[in-house]
Amino acid sequence: MTHRFPVKEIALQSGLSTATVDRVLNNRAHVSPQTRRRVEDAVEELIRQEGQLAARGRRVFIDVLVEAPKRFSREIQMASEAVLSEFKPIALRPRFHVFETLSPQDCALELERIGRRGSQGVCLKARDTGLVRAAINALTDRGIPVVTVFTDNPGSRRLAYAGLNNIRAGQTAAYLMHNWLPDDAEAVLTTLSQHSFQGEEHRYEGFSKQLRALRPSIQLLDASGGGGHNPATGKEVAEQVVTQRRIDGVYSMGGGNRAILTALGDMGIQPSTFIAHDLDEDNLELLAQSRLSVVLYHDLKCDMRAAFRQCLAFHGLAEAPSQLESDIQIVTPMNLPADYA
């Protein structure tokens, strides 16, 4: 492994001791695969954040803990690192902990580890459960601010939420669906990655209430729980739609859209309208192929900038952001944001 960075810097970035980092770098025994991977990830983060190492201002370490499919966690990481230079002279150093699946128990343990190691703030995308809320409260008791991003944990003592207004996003999806569906439409398929992601629950709440008001005759069929992962999401869809021979529209709140289209196609079903969220690599390709009608998008850089600034404001190092909620953008192949065009 590279010795490009001092052991102390790798230790700070990884949250491990210098002795542990030294064992990993020198391939010594008694190092778990997880620890080795954490050091490798820290080195990769330092390479991408090398400009922050040269900053002469105060160093601030913020931990970013995310449960999401890799395609979305990569977008979060890139958005976070894209805004770091805006905080100079502060040397903002995010440490990423990304998991495709993270149970509430494991999330609570990860938050506890962050608390023991020390941090100036945590940006958290996690399920809204009692265990997670208790872990957030424990960090708050330690003087570590927690800002929830993209999905909220409102029953906790988190400092703030930064991200999309999810109820309004669901209402927007319902308005579009109502106007685009044929007059004789019968059923709309909805999918969430997990019902315990509060943000997606709010999208569903806004969508279902608004669509039922506009089209009370339309049946809503739920195929949630695949975690946004293509294989599991496809399985959920296949199981829920097995006796349903007509699906007129799809509102996908949690991803796995390739699998949704494949599962429906295998049953001979081609919905006329498909509304998705987020411009990850899958959705960009599906949008270009006209397999998605539109994508509801919010600028992740704005969200992460606001979350970081909120953590800095807690320590008196910046002014709190004036706006924490993202604007909803309705994206087609014709109006891709500049970063994706």
N, C-alpha and C positions, 0 to 999 in steps of 0.2 A: 504494500500500500504506500501511496505517496507520502513523503515527509515535507511536502511543499509548505505546510503551515506549522507553526510552533505547536507543540503538544498542548500547551496551555490554552491556545485558541480553539483547538479541536475539542478539548474538554469542556470549555465554556459553551461551544455550539452544540455539543452532544448532550450536555447535562450529566456527564460522567466524570469520575475522578481522573486526575492526570495519570495515576498509576494504572488504572484500567485502560486508558487510551494507549499508554506505552506498551502494555501487554499485547494489545491488538496490533499496533503498528509493527511490533517486532515478532509477531506470530508465535507468542508464547502460549503455553498450555492453559487449560482451565478458563477458556473464554467461550461463552455461549454464542450460538449463531445469531441470536437477537442482538447481543451486545456488539458483535462484529458488524452487523448490519447498521446499527445505530451510528457507529463510528464512520462507516463508509458513507452513510447519508449525510453526516455532519461535514465531511470533507467536500462532498458534492455541493452542499449548501454554501460552504465557504468560497468555493470556486465561483459560484454565481453571485455571491455577495462581496466579492473581493474589494469592490470600491468602498464598502462600508468599513473595512478593516483600516483603511488609510484615513478615515475621518477622525478629526482631532477632538470632536465634541464628546459629550457624555454618551457612554454605551448603554443601550437599553435593550434587554432581551425580552421578547414577547413570544410565548408559546402558542402555536396554531394547531389545535387538535380537531381533526376532521374525520367523520365517518361518511364515506362516499365512494362510489366507483372510481377507479383510477382516472378515467377520462375527465371527471369533474374535479377531483382533488388536484390534478395537474393544472387545471385552469385557475384554481384558487392560489396555488403556489406561484404561478407565473404572474397573476394579478398582484399578489403581495409584493413580489420582488420588483415589479415594474414601478412601484411608487416609493421605494425606499429613499431614493435620492432627494425626494421632495422634503424630507424631514431634516436635512442638514442645517446646522452643524451637529445635530444629534445623530449618533451612529446607531440606527435602529437595526436590530439583529433578530429576525424571526427564526424560531426553531420549529420545524414541522414534524408533526406526529400524525401520519395519515394511515387510515385503515379502511379497507373495503367493507368489512363487517366488524362491528365493535359492540359487544353486548353491554347493557347498562352496568353490569358488575365490572367488566373490564374497563369501561370508560371511567367509572368511579375510581378504580385503582390507578389508572393513568393520571387522572387529575390529582390524586393523592401524591403520586410520585413527583409530579411537577411542583406541588406545594412543598414537599420535603427538600427538593433540590434548590428551590427558590426561583422566582420569576418576577418581572415587573408587570406582567399582564398575561391573560389567556384569551385568545379568540377561539370560540368553541362552536362547532357544528355537531350536535349530538341529539339523541332521542330525548324526548321530554318525559322522564320517569322520576319517581321518588328518589332512587339511588343517585341519579345524576344531579338532581336539584340539591340533595344533601351535600354532595361533593363540591358543588359550586359554592354553597354557603360556607363550607369549611375553608375554601380558598379565600373567600371574602373576610372571614375571621382572621386569616393570616395577613391581611392587608394586600392581597393580590386581586386586582380587579378582573372580572370576567365579563367580556362582551360577547354575546351570542351573535352568530352570523348565519344568514340565510334561513335558519330555522331557530325558533326561540324556545326558551325555558322560562316562561313568565312567572311561574310559581316560586322561582328561586330568588335569591338576592343578587342576581346578576346586575352589573352596572348599567348596561344598555343593550339594545338589539340594533344591529345594522344589517340592512338588507331590504328585500322587496316587501311591499305591502301585499301580503299573500291573499287576503280576502278580496282586495281590489283586482288582483291578477285573476282570481277565479271568476269574478264577475265579468271581467273583460273577455275571458274565454267563452263564457256563456253567451254574451252578446254576439260575439263572432259566430259561434256555433248556431245560434238561433237564425241569424241572417243567411248563413250559408247552407244549412240543411234543406233538403227538399220538403215540400209541404206535407208529404205523406211519411216523413221520417218516423221510425218506430223506436229505435234504441241507440243509446250512446254508451260506449265503453269508457270507464274511468279507471286509471291506475295510479297508485301511490307506491313509493318504494317501501315505506313502512307507515302504518297508521300512527306510530308513536313519534314520527317527525311532525312537530306541531305546525311548522310552516306549510307542509303539504296538506295537513288536515284543514288548515285555514283556506288553502286554495280550493279544496273540495267543498268546504262549507259555503264559500262565496259562489262557486260554480253551481252547486246543486240547488241552492235556494233561488238563484237568479234564473236558471234554466227552467226550473219547475214553474216559476211565475210566468215565464214567457211561453213555454211549451209544456203544459201540464200533462199532455198525453204521452210524452216521450219516457220510455223506461230507461233508468240508469242502471247499468250492470257494472259491478265493481270487481276488478281482478288485481288486487293490491297484495303486497307482501314479498315481492321478488327482490327487494333491495336495490332496484335500479340495474341489476345485473342481467345481461341478456338471457342466459339459460334459465335462471329461476323465474324471470318475468314471463318468458315464453311459456313456461310450464303453467304458471298461474292463469294466463290467458286461455290456454288450451283447455284447462279444467273448467273454467267458468263459462266459456262460450260454447261448450260441446253441444248443448241442445238449442242454441240460439243461431238461427240461420241468417239473421239480418242484423248487421251493425252499420248504422249510418254515419256515425262520427266517433272519434276517439279524442279524449282529453287525457294526455299523459303528463302527470305532475312529477314523476320521479325517474324517468328515463327508461332504458331498455327498449328503445323504440324499434331497433332492427328486429328484435325478437317478437315484438307485438305485431309488426307487419308480416313477418314470416308465419307466425302462428295463425293469423287471420287468413293469410293467403293460402295456407295449407288446407283451410276449411272452405276455400272458395269465396271468401268475404273480402270485399274491397271497399272500405269506408270512403265516402265522398269528402269528408273533412277530417283532418288530423292536426290537432293543436298540441304542441310540445313546449317544453321549457329548456332554456339554456343553449348556448352555442358551443357545445363540446364537439369533438371531432366527428362523432357519429351523426349528430344532428346537422352539422354543416354539410356533410355528404348527402344525407337524405333530403335536405332542403334543396341542394343543387339538382338532385334527381327528381324534384317535384313530388316526392313521396310524402313530404310534410306540407301542410297548407301554409302554416306560419309557425314561427317560434316566438314565444314571449321571453324577452331578454331583459336583463338588468346588468349594468356595467359592474363587473366584479371589482375592478380597480377602485371605483367610487366606494363600494362597500368596505373593502379592506382599508382604504385610506381613512374612512370614517371610524372604523373599529380601532385602528392604530392610534388615531388622534384622540379618541376617547380614553384609551389607556394612558397616553401621555398626559392628558388633562388631569387625570386622577392624581398624578404625581406632581402637578403644577408645572409641567414642562411644555405645555401647549394650551391653546384655547380649545374648548370642546367644539366639535363640529356643529354647525347651525342646522344641518339636516342629516338624519340617519337613515331615512327611508329612500330607497331607490325609485326612480321613475321606471314605468313599464314601457318597453319599446316593442312594437309589433314588427317583427323582422321577416322579410321575404328575400328571395335571391336578388331582388333589385335594390335593396337598401341595407346590405350588410354593413355593420360598423367598420370603420377604417381598419381596426386591428385584425379583422377577419376577411376583408375583401381580397 
